[in-house]
Amino acid sequence: MSTAPHRLLVVQLADIGDLVLSTPALAALREAHPTLHVTLLTTPHAAPVVAGGELVDEVLTISRGLFNPRRPSGKDARALVSLLQRLRAGQYDGILFLHHLTTRAGAWKLALIAGSAGSPRTVGLQNGRGFFLRESLPDGGFGARHQAQYWLDLAGLLGADPSPCPAQVVISDTDRAWAAERLWPSSPAPFSQKPSPPAPSPSGRGEEIVVMHAGSGGYSLARRWDAAGFAAVADRLTIERGARIVLVGAAGDDTAAVQAATRSPALDLTGQTTLGQLAAVLEQADVFIGADSGVMHVAAAAGTPVVAIFGPSNHLAWGPWTPGGRSAVIRSAPLCSPCSYAGHEVGLREGCAARTCMRMITAGRVTEAALALLDGENPVLPAPVELAERWPRTIRILGRPVSAITYAEWLERIGEWVRETPRRLHHVCTLNPEMVMIARQDANFRYVVERADLAVPDGVGLLWAAKRRGTPLPERVTGSDGVPIIAERAAREGWRVFLLGAGPGVAKKAADVLKGRFPGLQIVGTYGGSPDPAEEAAISEIVNASGADLLFVAFGAPEQDKWIARNAPRLNVAMAMGVGGSLDFVAGVLPRAPVWMQRAGLEWLYRLYLQPWRIKRMTRLPRFVLAVWMERKP
């Protein structure tokens, strides 16, 4: 059905940026149905985005905390009941939910709103939890489409044009006058346009306004870029362009740290603006620089060229929405990013402890993007890191991908990777039942496994599970056997190998053993180290300086695979794989199980005999068996 209702309730219970990205859909609805009465249900924090504008006729606000059963109070209960009664009295004949139904609790919250309003038409994204939706579009997950496009597509079900159109934010003449007074206090020019600066910059181009936001909103501090990076960008833009730096944000942002680190004078408006005043300041800027936040989306809606810095959050979902405009997304693109709101999951709201994805973004890259935008050009950005091309024969066991591959096929694939130009890192996970169970609880590791080039079946339990599903695997492909097998081929092909991790001196001893077994093998480096984030930059430099083609990482699962994924953008190797205790076996520090135990699938028992402390980890094995038994066969 493409016709619009007469009275429409639009539900967007999120933050400023989310509501900004909803305005294209609201504008499309207003354009298609000028007489449609639109009521917006949103949060008090986000409401000023549209308050006083023409996109909606009425704004209702509700604190998200009212739906939180962990903090019930009489006052909240009364406020919730009052809201639901008001929704019932609104007599809406249509409800548009601009939400993903990411959690069951969130879905029930929206179902409560739908039931209270009693509308005959409920429209939203369907991922299996939208039992209350009458009309829907399939939810491809976060990043399958930009958030703004998702909402435009839903508006299309109500007869609106889903073509991309700009976001909007309400800016009054009073807000523009306030901004002009702060930015050009001595200028008599009208507040509705940017006045000419009173004096030229040293470059002779005239003073340019660069607005920076050293924050990320209150939702996730993991999205913040280093204050020293902002300071370095501010200094360079001031020196090279004579730019005027303006700092914006709210209390709790890192403005003070930027001020302390920079040598450049800056106008600090942090904590001094309403949302409308902030938008007016951003409207007058020549470029905005900031991380993923509501402020960034306001800047894009104001028509300002944006340099957006992304780390753990999903740039495909929440990148700057600038159809027909200019923007640049700067990210280091490790294989584990995005880890927040990826697929259909919330994921790691606060990112991982290492925050490598943000620390690898340099001030130079941000500055070059800003300079290009100031020159009216689109920045030349590095080509995006290609996602792994999954091995064509892949099955799923308890939701995780397992590559149906043989050693011979793996060796051929390695040869292709080594010869590949330009080179990129290919990640191989040696997956076993224990790691499958870890991935069910550890979102970070789960994303790493999903994005690996290969997830080879290192564990007899995976062969059993695959056979039970009716999709048998050709053979068990282990890291312990894979290391010497790859080393033998490396000696023939001239592949250079680096051994990283294991205990003190173990990597060096393993290297000596392998070189003795396979004459001509080039092991170009060994290093102990650890997965500590403080060491990873130095370790990456050591590996790259060696000229290695293949990197074996023995930090233990799952940390070794997380380390590889985090550092993939700066490792110049063709393949990296986690090898667990394989170097201990090669070096003779730890004996392998007898061959008969290996063939019988009892290697884990022998390992437990040697290392009784592994008993807690081994409890995952019976849980794996139970989970496989309970899983429906395809």
N, C-alpha and C positions, 0 to 999 in steps of 0.2 A: 504494500500500500504506500503510495507516494504523497497523498494529500496530508496537509497539516491539521492538527486539532485547532480548536478555537482558543483554548486556554492550556498553555504548556508549562509544566514544571520541569526545570532543568536542575539536575543535582550534580554539583561539583564540590565535594567536601574535602578539599585539599589545601594546598598552600598558594602563595602568590603566583609562582611560576606556572602551576597547573591551571589556574584560572586564566592567566594571560594566554596560554595555549588553547584555551577553550573559546576565546573571543572570535577566532575565524569562523567557527561553527555557528556562534550566535549571530555574527554579521551575515552569514549566508542565509540563516533562517529569516532574519529581518528583511533581507533583500528579496527573498522569495515570497514572504508572507507579511507585508507591511502592517496588516491589521491584527496579526497574531499577538495575543497577550502572553508575555513571557515572564514567569516568576523564577528567579534564580535562588536556589538554596545552597548557601556556601558558608564559609567560616568568617568570623568577624575580621580576621587578619587579612583575608583576601578580598573582601567586599569592596574596598576603595578602588580596585581595578576597574570596576564598571559603574560604581555609584555616581549618579548624576549624569550618566551618558544615555545614549539612545538605544543601546543593544537590548536592554531588559526594561520591563515596566515596573517590576517590584523586586526587591532584594530581601530575602529572609536569611538570617544568620543563626548558626548553631555551633557551639563548641564541640569539637570531636570528642572531648572528654565526657560529654553527656552519655555517650554510648559505651563508656568504659566500665564494665561490671566490677572491676577491681577497686574502683574508688566511688562506690555509690554514696549518695547523700540525699537527704530529703529535698534540698533545694534543686539538685540536678534532676531528680525524678519528676518534680513538679514542672520544671522547665521543659523536660522532654515530653511530658503529657500535654502541656500547653501547645508545643510545636505540632505534635501529631494531630491535635484537635484542629489547629489552624489549617493544616494541610487538608484535612477532611472537608473543612468549610470552604476551601478554595475551589472546589468543584472542577478540578483539572481533568480534561478529557485526554490528556497525554502526559507522559513522564519520560524524559530523556536522561538516562544515566551516563554521565561522562566519567566512567570508572572502569578499570579492570577489576574483575572479581578475584583478586589475588589470594585472599584468605577466606576461609569459611565464615569467620566472624564478620568480616567485611561484607560478604554476600548476604548474611542474615540481617545486617544493619540496613542495607539497601532494600531488602525484602520487607522489613518493617515499615520503611518509608512508603514503599509501593502499596502495601496493604492498608496503611492508614489513609493514604490519599484516595484509594479506591478508584483509580483511573482505569478505563477499559483498554488503554494502550500503554504499554511499557516497552521502551526501546533501549537497547544497550548491547554490549559485547558479550558473546557467549563462549565460555570455556568449560561448560559442563556444570557450573554452579548457579547459572541464571535461571533457576526453575520459575522465577516470578516474571520473566521477560516474555512478552507476547511476540515481539519482533526483535530480531537481532542480526548481527553480523559475526562471523567467526573471529575469535581473538587469536591472532597469530603469535601473541606474546610481545613482551617489551622489545622494541627495536625492529620488529618485523615491519612496522610502519612508524613514522613519526607520530607522537601523541596528537599533535594538531591535526594530522591527516586522519587518524582514527576518528576523531570527533567530527570532522567534516564528513566523513563517510557515513557516520550515524545520522548526521543532519540530512544527508541525502535520502535516507529512508523516509524522511518527512517532507520530501519534495524540494529540498534546497540543492544548490549547485555545490558538489563536493570538490570543485577545483581549488587548488591552493590560493589563499588570499592572505593578506597581512594580518598579524595580530594587532590588537588595539589596547590602549590604556587611556583612561580619562585624564586629561590635563586641562585645567581651567586657565583663563587669562590671569587670574590672581596668582596661580602657581607659576606661570611664565614670568610675571612681573617679579616675583620673589627670586626666581633663578637668575634673572638678568641683573638684579641688584647685587647678588652675591658674586656673580661671575665678572661683571663689568660695573663696579660701583660708581665709577666716574663718567660713564658713558651716557649721553642723552638719547641714544638710539631707542627706537620703539622696542618694547619687550617681546613682541611677537616674532622677531627675527634676530639672528645673531648680529650684534653690532660689530663694527670694525674695531680692532684692538687699538689702544692708544699709542703703541709703539711697536715697530717691527722687531722680529726676533733676530738673533745674530745671523741666521741663514738668509734673512731678507724675505722670507716667505710669509711673514705675518704670524701672529701668535695662534697656535693650534691648541685646542682643549683636549686633553686626554684624561678621561675619567677612569679611575681604578677602584675595584672593590676587592679588598683582601679578606673576604669572608666566604661563607657558603650557605648562609641561612642556619637555622637552628636544627635542621633535620639530621645532618651528617657532617661532622667535622672532617671526616676523611676526604671530602671533596676539596679541601683548602690547599692552595699552593703555598709554597714557602714565602714568608714575608721578605726574606733577603732577595728572592727572585723578583718580586714586585719592585723592590728598591733599586735593583740593578737596571731594570727596564726603565724606571722613572729617570734615573741618572742619565742613561744613554739618550733617551728621547729629549731630555732637557738640553743636553750638550749639543746633540746633532741637529735638532730641529727648533730649539728654543721653545719647546712645547710647555704649556702650563698644565701642571699635574693637579687634578682634583680627586680627593679621596672621599668615598661615600660608603655608607653601610650603617650598621647598627651597633649598639653596645655589645661587646663580646666578640666583634670582629677583630682582625689583627692589625688595625690601623696604626696603633701605637708602635708596634714592632716595625712596621714599614717606615714610619717617621724616624725611628731610632737608627735604622740601617741606611737610609738614603742621605745623600749630600745635597739633594735638590729641594728647593722650597716647594711646598705644596699647600693648596687650599684644602683644609680639612672640614668637611661637612658631615662627618660621621655623627650619627645620632641627632642631627639637627633638622631632618627633613620629614615631612609627611610623604606618603606614597606619591601623591600628585606633584609635590615639589621635587622629589627625587626624579620622577619621570621628566619634569621640565628641565632639570639640569642635564639629564642624559640626552634629551632632545637637542640640546645646544652643543653637545660634544662632537668632536671630529672622529673620535674612536673611543670605544669602551674596551677595557681589559679586565677580565675576571674569570673566576671558576664557575662551575655549574651552580646556579642559584637563581632565585626569583629576580634578583637585581639584573642578572644577565638577560633574562627574558623580557624584563621591562625595557632594557636598553634596545633590544632588537625590535620590540613593538614600537618604540619611539622613532625608529628609522635610522638609528645610529649604527655604523659599521662596528662589528663585534669581533673581538678575539676571545674565544671561549676555551678555557683550560679544563680538560677532562681527564680523570684518572679512573677511580673505581666505578663511577656512574656511567650510565648507558647513553653515549652520544647519539646513537641512532634513534633513540626515543626522545631525548631531551636536548639535542643540540639546538643552537639558535635557529628560530623559525624566521627566515628572511627570504621569502619567495620574491625573486626579482631584485633583491638587495645583495649586500656583500657581507660576508662573515668568514671566519676561519676557526676551525676546531683544532686545537693543539693537544695532542696526546702522544704518549710514548708507546702505546699499543702493545703491552705485554700480552702473552697468550691467556693470562688469567683475567684480563679486563675485557668487558665489564664484569664485575662480581656483584654489583648492586642492581637489583631489578633487571635480571637477565632471564630470558625465556618467559616462563609463567611464574617465576618465583621472586620473592622479596630479596633473597640472597643475603649478602653481607652489607647490611645498612651502613656500618662503620668501616667497611673495607677490611683489609687484613692488617696485622700489626706492622708489617714491613713498610707499607705505603710506597713501595718502589715505583709504582706507576706514576706517582706525582713527583718523586725525587729525580726521576730521569728526565723530566722536562726542563730544558735549559732556558735561561733568560735570553740567550741569543735567538732561539727559535721564536719566542714570543715577541721579541723586539722586531725581528725581520717581518713577521706577519703584520705587526702594527704599522711599520713603515710603509709596507705595500698598500695597506688600506688608506693611510694618510695621503699616498700618492694617487689614490683613485684606482688602484689596480687590485686584482684578485691575487692573494698570496700564492706563491708556488710552494706547495706543501709536499713532504715526502709521500711517495705512493703508499697507500694503505697496506698494512701487513695482510697477506692473503690468509684466509682461514684454511685449516688443513683440508686437503682433498681426501676424504675418507676412503679407506681401502674398500674396493667395490664389494667384497664379500665380508659384510659385517653383520653380526647378530647382536641382540641385546639380552643380557642376563641381569635380572632385577633392575632393569632400566639403564644399565651401563653398556656402552658399546664394547664389543670384543671382536677383534680382527681374526677372521678365519684365514690364517696365513701359515705358510711353511717356512722353515729356515732358508730354503733355497730362494723362495720368493722374496723374503726379507732382504737377503744379500743383494739380489738384483735391484731392489728398490733403493738400498743404500748407495749402490753404484750410481744410480740416476741422480740421487741427491748430491753426491760429491761432484758430479759433472755439471750440475745445474748452474746457470748463469742468468741473472745475478744470484748469488748464494743467499739462502735464508735458512734459519734453523728449523729442522724437523724434529718434533718431539715424539719419542717412543715411550709409552708407559708399559711396564711389565706387570700386568694386572693379575692378581690372585684373589681368592675368595675373601680374605681378610681386607684387602683394599676395596673390594666392592662394598663391603659392609661399612667401611670408613666413609666412603663416598656418600652413603645414604644419610649420614649425619653431618658431614663436613661439606658445606656448600662450595667453599673455595676449591677443595680437591675435586669435587664433582664437576665443576666447570673445567678444571684442568684436564680431566680425563675426557670430557666431551670434546675438547678442542685439540686433543693430541692427534698426530698424524696416524699413529698406530697404537692400539691397545692390545698387545700380544697376550695370549692365554698362558700365563705363568702360574699354574696351579691345577692339579688334577681335578679339583672340585669344579672348575669351569668346564672341563671336558665332560664331566658327569652331568652337569646342569644342561649343557648344550645338547647332549644326547637325549636327555629326558624331554627336552623341548621338541625333538625331532629335527634338529639342525646341527648335526655333529660337526665338531671341529676336526680339521685334517690331522693335527698333531699338537702336542704340548710344546710351546715355544717359551723357554725360560731365560731369565737373565743369567743365571749361573752357567748354563750351557752356552748361552748366546755370546758371552764375553770371549771365550776361547775360539768359538766358531767364527766370530767376526774378526778376531785377531789373526786367525789363519788366512782369511781372505784379504785382510788389510796388508799382510806381509807380501802377498802376491801382487796386489793392485797398487801398492804404494800409498795407501791411506794412512794419514798421520793421526795418532791416538793420544789423548790426554786422559790421565786418571786422576780423579778429584775425590777427596774424602777418605773415609775409613779411618781406622785408628792411627796413632803416630807411627810412621814408618811403614805402614801396611801397603800404601799405594806404591812406594818405591820397591818394596820386596815383590809385589805382584808384577810390576813392570819387568823386573829382572827375570822372573820365572817365565813370563810370556815371551820375552825376547830370546830366552834360551830355548823355548819350545818351537818358536817360529822365527828362524833366522831371516834377517832383513826387515823385521817388524820395526816401524818407526814410532816409538813412544816418545813424543816430543816434550813431555812434561808430566810431572806428578806434583800434587800438592794436597796437604791435609785439609786445613781450613775447616769451616763449619757453615751451616746455613744462616748464621747470624746476619741480619740485614746490614750491620755495620761493616761487614767484610766483603759483601758481594760485589761492590764496584771494583775493589782491588783484585779480587779473584778473577773477575771478567777480563780485566786488563792482562793478567798473567796468562790466561787461556788464549786470548787473542794474539798476544805477542808470540806464542809458541807456534802459530800457524797450523793448529790442529784442524783436522777434518771431522773427527769423531770425539765426542766427550762422554766419558762414563762417570756418573756422579753417584757416590756411595755415601749419602747422608742419611739413609734410612727412609722408609716410606711412612707417611706421604710427603715428608718435608723435601726430599730430593726432587720430586716432581713439581712441587710448588716453586722451589728455587729455580728450576729450569724455566718454568713458565714465566716467572717474574722477570728473569734476566734475558729472555729470548731476544728482545730487540737489540741488545748490545753484545751478544755472543756471535762471533763470526765463525761458526762451525756449521757443518752440513747436517749433523745429527747429534742429538743429546739424549741420553737415556739414563734413567735411574737403575742402578744395579744392586742396591741393597747390600747384602753380605757377600756378594760375588767375589769381591777383591779379597776378602778374608779366606774364602775357599781357594782361590788361585794362589795366594801367598802361603797357604798351608797353616795359617793361624787357626782356622776352624775346619775340621774335617767334614766332608760331605757324607751323607748317608750311604750305606752300601748300595750297590747297584740294584739288588733285589728289592730294597725298600723304596728306591726311587721308582722302579717299575710298578710296584704295588701301590704307589700313591701314599706312602707312609713317611716321606721325607720330613714332613712337619713333625712327626712323632720323634724322629731321631734328633731333630733340631731342639725340640723341647727337652729331650734327655740331656743334651749338652748345655742348654741354657734354660734352666727351670724357671727363671724370672719371666719367661715369655708366656707363662700359663694364663695370665690375665688377657693377653692379646689373643690367645688361642680360643678363648670363649666365643670369639666371633665365628668360628668355624661351625659349631652346631647351630648357631643362629642363622648362618648362611644356608645350611641344609634345610632348616625349617622354613625359611623364607622361600626357597626354591620349591619345596613341596606345596606350599600354600599358593604360589603364583599360578595363575591360569595359563595353560598352554596356549600358544598362538593357534 
